[in-house]
Amino acid sequence: MILWLLVAGVFLYADHTFQTNTGPHGGHYKEDKPYYIELRKENQTLYSYLLDADKKPIQNTGIHCDGRLSYGDGSIQNIKFIPYKEDGFI
């Protein structure tokens, strides 16, 4: 019985750990309290969206979006996103 609980616990933990969160634009999001940031890559374009605490898109009017990309070789690239439609940045 103890072994079964241990195995069940490992599977539940693994399922939660590797779970992906899909945002309203089809991208993956991460929490950055009190907001969420959703990223979606399509072809060679990276889209970003700011979501509220309820994971609903926030309009981009009056918002500036700067990003920093870290690469596997240790290099870093600072980028400025430009507004895209009413709630995104590219």
Beta strands, then each sheet from edge to edge (+ up, - down):
strand 1: 28-32
strand 2: 35-42
strand 3: 45-51
strand 4: 65-70
strand 5: 76-81
strand 6: 83-84
strand 7: 88-89
sheet 1: 1+ 2- 3+ 7- 6+
sheet 2: 4+ 5-
end
